[in-house]
């Protein structure tokens, strides 16, 4: 009878370990969701701005616009802001 009790405890132990492992994987997956943002930057005259820096506020995550003014940046979904800003040179400009 002790063997059955020991087997049942062993089975419960591994079931709890498995449930915790799946739970932790689910949390990791939820927080690792990235969103790719695409955009186009131009100056006041409508000419594409090559080399403009795009930075996520409060982080070091950034990108630079291409020669045609297009850019893409991959950011965590939790970092999406409703008021992004563009930093060109030493000026911050809303867009």
N, C-alpha and C positions, 0 to 999 in steps of 0.2 A: 504494500500500500504506500510506502514511502517513495518508491520509484514513481508512481503515478503523480503524487503530490509534487515531486521534484520536476517531473516533466511538465506539469501544468505551470509551475512557477517560471520555468525556463521559457515556455511558450509565451506567457504573459510579458516577460521581460523583453523578448525580441519583438513582440507586437508593439510595445510602447516605444522602443527604439525606432522601429520602422515608421510609426506615426509621427514622431518628433522629426525624423529625417525628412519626410515628405512635407511637413509643415515649414521647416527651415528652407527647403528648396522653393516652396511656394512664395515665401517672403522675399527671397533673393530674386526670383523671377519678377515679382511685382515692382521691386525697386530698381531693377536694371532696365526698365523700358526706356528706350531712347527714341527721340523724335528727330527726324531730319527736316531742317527748315531750309528752303530755297528762297532766294531773293535777287533783286536787281538794284544796284545803286547808281544814281546819276547825280551830277551837280546841278546848280540852279539853271544852267543853260540847256540841260537835257543830254549832255555828253556823259557816257558811261565813266564811272570813277574806278579806275584800276588801282589796286593796292590799298583800298579802304579796309580798315580793320573792324571786324565784327566781334564783340566780346560779350559773353553772358555775364550780366551784372553779378558782382560778388564772387566771381570765379576766375580761373586762369584759362578757361575754355574759350577758344576763339578761332577765327578763320580770317582769311584775306580774300577780297574780291579779285576776280580774274580780270584780264585785259578788257573784256567786254562788259564789265560791271556786274556779272553774275557771281553769286556766292552760294555756298551750302555749308551748313554747320549741323553737327549731330549733338544734341543735348538731351539730358535726362528729362522725361516728361514732367518731373516735379519742378524743374527750373524754368518752365515756360512762364513768361511774364506778359501781362496784357499791355505793358508799356515798354517795349524794347527800345534800346537806344543805339545809335551809331556813333562810333568814335573815329573821327578822321583827323589825323594829326593830333592836336591837343584839344579838339572841340568835341563835345557831346551834342549830338543832334537827335531829336526824336524823329521817328519815321513811322 
